[in-house]
Structure formats: structure tokens, C-alpha cells
């Protein structure tokens, strides 16, 4: 009789183990399915244009409060280049260059904007 109880106990343990493995695999499959439904273009997520406008507006307010904020100008240059607004990018480039004319980043942006 003791052998039967031991066998039943082992079978119950296996059942619990297999159930646990099944639940983990099921949750993993659901997670993979949900994460694969995100919109991507060439491996990058699509960014909302309005979000870019909000970033630009926010940074312009920051720059108005602190005109010497060099990194803010750099971010504004980047956002306006992405937006293909070269006039604003050039405007912020000139402000940033007046703050730190020897910056390698400024020189790089100068090449991007075709400024010698």
C-alpha cells in the first residue's frame, strides 16, 4: 500500500509541474503576441508628429527662461532637422554657436546644415 500512495504523490507533483510549465508558456505566447502588434517602420516605432511639436514648444519655453541652455538648443536643432525646418534649425544653430563656438557637436550640425 505505501507504494501506491508514493506513486500518487509523484503523479500529483508531476501534474503540478506540467501545469506550471504550461501556464508559463501560455503567458509567454500572449506577451509575444501583444508586443509584436506595435507599429514599426524599419525597426523603429512610429513617433507622433504632435509629440514632436510638443517637445519643440516645451524646449522653446525652456530656452526663453534660460537663454544659455546649450543642450536645449542642440535638441531644438535636432528636432527641426527631423521636421525638415531648416530655417528654425539654422536659427537655433546660431544661438548655440554663440554659446559654445568650439563644440564638436556644433561643427557636426554645421556640416549637416551645410554651413562653412
Secondary structure as the mmCIF struct_conf table of DSSP 4:
data_model
#
loop_
_struct_conf.conf_type_id
_struct_conf.id
_struct_conf.beg_label_comp_id
_struct_conf.beg_label_asym_id
_struct_conf.beg_label_seq_id
_struct_conf.end_label_comp_id
_struct_conf.end_label_asym_id
_struct_conf.end_label_seq_id
HELX_RH_AL_P HELX_RH_AL_P1 UNK A 2 UNK A 35
TURN_TY1_P TURN_TY1_P1 UNK A 36 UNK A 37
BEND BEND1 UNK A 38 UNK A 38
STRN STRN1 UNK A 40 UNK A 41
TURN_TY1_P TURN_TY1_P2 UNK A 42 UNK A 43
STRN STRN2 UNK A 44 UNK A 45
HELX_LH_PP_P HELX_LH_PP_P1 UNK A 46 UNK A 48
HELX_RH_AL_P HELX_RH_AL_P2 UNK A 49 UNK A 65
TURN_TY1_P TURN_TY1_P3 UNK A 67 UNK A 68
HELX_RH_AL_P HELX_RH_AL_P3 UNK A 70 UNK A 82
TURN_TY1_P TURN_TY1_P4 UNK A 83 UNK A 84
HELX_RH_AL_P HELX_RH_AL_P4 UNK A 86 UNK A 99
TURN_TY1_P TURN_TY1_P5 UNK A 101 UNK A 102
HELX_RH_AL_P HELX_RH_AL_P5 UNK A 104 UNK A 112
TURN_TY1_P TURN_TY1_P6 UNK A 113 UNK A 114
#
